[in-house]
Amino acid sequence: LRKWFGHRPERFDAFRRRYTAELALASVELDRIVDESKLHRVTLLYGARGPQTNHAVVLLQCLQERLNRRQS
């Protein structure tokens, strides 16, 4: 998926949808990161050209939404 995206901004919306669907299949792993973030700082690393159009941005959004749902 990331190879298809190729850091092309015009593909970012489609990438975001597809990557979010993939992340939904990783509930256990996402929960583990959210749990860890309650105890320690979690740093997301990425190596991409665009600071606003990369997989870490999508992952961060998914983690924040998951954390917010748990706190509600």
C-alpha positions as CSV (number, residue, x, y, z in Angstrom):
1,L,0.0,0.0,0.0
2,R,2.8,2.4,0.9
3,K,4.6,1.5,-2.3
4,W,1.4,2.2,-4.3
5,F,1.0,5.6,-2.5
6,G,4.5,6.6,-3.4
7,H,4.3,9.8,-1.4
8,R,2.0,11.3,-4.0
9,P,-0.2,13.9,-2.3
10,E,-3.0,13.3,-4.8
11,R,-3.3,9.7,-3.6
12,F,-3.2,10.5,0.1
13,D,-7.0,10.4,0.7
14,A,-7.3,7.0,-0.8
15,F,-4.2,5.9,1.1
16,R,-5.7,7.1,4.3
17,R,-8.9,5.1,3.8
18,R,-7.1,2.0,2.8
19,Y,-4.5,2.2,5.6
20,T,-7.2,2.9,8.2
21,A,-9.0,-0.3,7.0
22,E,-5.7,-2.2,7.5
23,L,-5.2,-0.7,10.9
24,A,-8.7,-1.8,12.0
25,L,-7.4,-5.4,11.7
26,A,-4.7,-4.7,14.2
27,S,-6.9,-3.9,17.3
28,V,-4.7,-5.8,19.7
29,E,-1.5,-4.0,18.6
30,L,-3.2,-0.6,18.6
31,D,-4.6,-1.2,22.1
32,R,-1.1,-2.1,23.3
33,I,0.2,1.2,21.9
34,V,-2.6,3.2,23.5
35,D,-2.0,1.5,26.8
36,E,1.7,2.2,26.6
37,S,1.0,5.9,25.8
38,K,-0.8,6.2,29.2
39,L,2.4,5.3,31.0
40,H,5.1,6.6,28.7
41,R,5.7,8.9,25.8
42,V,5.2,7.1,22.4
43,T,7.1,8.4,19.4
44,L,6.1,7.6,15.9
45,L,8.9,7.6,13.4
46,Y,8.5,8.0,9.7
47,G,10.7,8.5,6.7
48,A,8.6,10.3,4.2
49,R,8.8,13.5,2.1
50,G,5.6,15.0,3.4
51,P,5.2,15.7,7.1
52,Q,1.4,15.8,6.7
53,T,0.9,13.1,4.1
54,N,2.5,9.9,5.4
55,H,1.5,6.7,7.3
56,A,2.5,8.1,10.7
57,V,-0.2,10.9,10.4
58,V,-2.9,8.2,9.8
59,L,-1.6,6.0,12.6
60,L,-1.6,8.9,15.0
61,Q,-5.2,9.8,14.1
62,C,-6.2,6.2,14.6
63,L,-4.5,6.0,18.0
64,Q,-6.0,9.3,19.1
65,E,-9.5,8.2,18.1
66,R,-9.0,4.9,20.0
67,L,-7.8,6.7,23.1
68,N,-10.7,9.2,23.0
69,R,-13.2,6.3,22.7
70,R,-11.7,4.6,25.7
71,Q,-11.9,7.8,27.8
72,S,-15.5,8.4,26.9
